Amino acid sequence: MIAALRTAAGCSTSPKQDIGVLTPLFETIDPDALNALFSSTYSGASRTGTITFTHDGYEVTATSDGHVVVSSE
């Protein structure tokens, strides 16, 4: 997800060169909650679903199968 945001923002491949370009993701969404949302159920079954949120002017959509789409608002 972070890589997709960095690409959309035109950041370099080295995170150290772009410090401050994007707000840290954890300030928008709780990464532990996101992981829990798509983790397996207690019985081991896979969860399905999609979540969409806005981060630094980008709309981020993540699906339970691992796809991430980032677009400008």
C-alpha positions as CSV (number, residue, x, y, z in Angstrom):
1,M,0.0,0.0,0.0
2,I,2.8,2.4,0.9
3,A,4.6,1.6,-2.4
4,A,1.4,2.3,-4.4
5,L,1.0,5.7,-2.6
6,R,4.7,6.6,-3.2
7,T,4.3,5.8,-6.9
8,A,1.1,7.9,-7.2
9,A,2.9,10.8,-5.5
10,G,5.9,10.5,-7.8
11,C,8.3,9.7,-5.0
12,S,11.7,8.3,-5.6
13,T,12.5,4.6,-4.9
14,S,14.5,5.7,-1.8
15,P,12.2,6.6,1.1
16,K,15.0,8.6,2.8
17,Q,15.0,11.0,-0.1
18,D,11.3,11.8,0.2
19,I,10.9,12.3,3.9
20,G,7.9,14.6,4.5
21,V,6.4,14.2,1.0
22,L,3.6,11.9,2.3
23,T,2.0,12.0,5.7
24,P,2.8,8.7,7.6
25,L,0.0,6.2,6.7
26,F,-0.6,5.5,10.4
27,E,-1.9,9.0,10.8
28,T,-4.8,8.2,8.5
29,I,-5.6,4.5,9.2
30,D,-4.6,2.1,11.9
31,P,-2.4,-0.5,10.2
32,D,-3.2,-3.2,12.9
33,A,-7.0,-2.6,12.3
34,L,-6.4,-2.9,8.6
35,N,-4.5,-6.2,9.0
36,A,-7.2,-7.5,11.3
37,L,-10.0,-6.6,8.9
38,F,-8.5,-8.9,6.2
39,S,-7.0,-11.6,8.5
40,S,-8.5,-15.1,8.4
41,T,-11.5,-15.8,10.6
42,Y,-11.2,-17.8,13.8
43,S,-12.1,-20.9,11.8
44,G,-9.4,-20.2,9.3
45,A,-11.7,-19.1,6.5
46,S,-10.5,-16.2,4.3
47,R,-12.3,-12.9,4.6
48,T,-13.5,-11.0,1.5
49,G,-14.0,-7.3,1.2
50,T,-12.8,-3.9,0.2
51,I,-11.9,-0.8,2.1
52,T,-11.5,2.7,0.6
53,F,-10.1,5.7,2.4
54,T,-8.4,9.1,1.6
55,H,-4.8,9.8,2.4
56,D,-3.0,13.0,1.4
57,G,-5.5,13.7,-1.4
58,Y,-5.4,10.2,-2.8
59,E,-8.2,7.7,-2.7
60,V,-6.8,4.3,-1.7
61,T,-8.8,1.1,-2.2
62,A,-7.5,-2.1,-0.8
63,T,-9.1,-5.5,-1.4
64,S,-8.9,-8.7,0.7
65,D,-7.0,-10.4,-2.2
66,G,-4.2,-7.9,-1.9
67,H,-4.9,-5.5,-4.7
68,V,-4.3,-1.8,-4.0
69,V,-5.5,1.0,-6.3
70,V,-4.5,4.6,-5.6
71,S,-6.1,7.5,-7.6
72,S,-6.2,11.3,-7.3
73,E,-9.4,12.6,-5.7
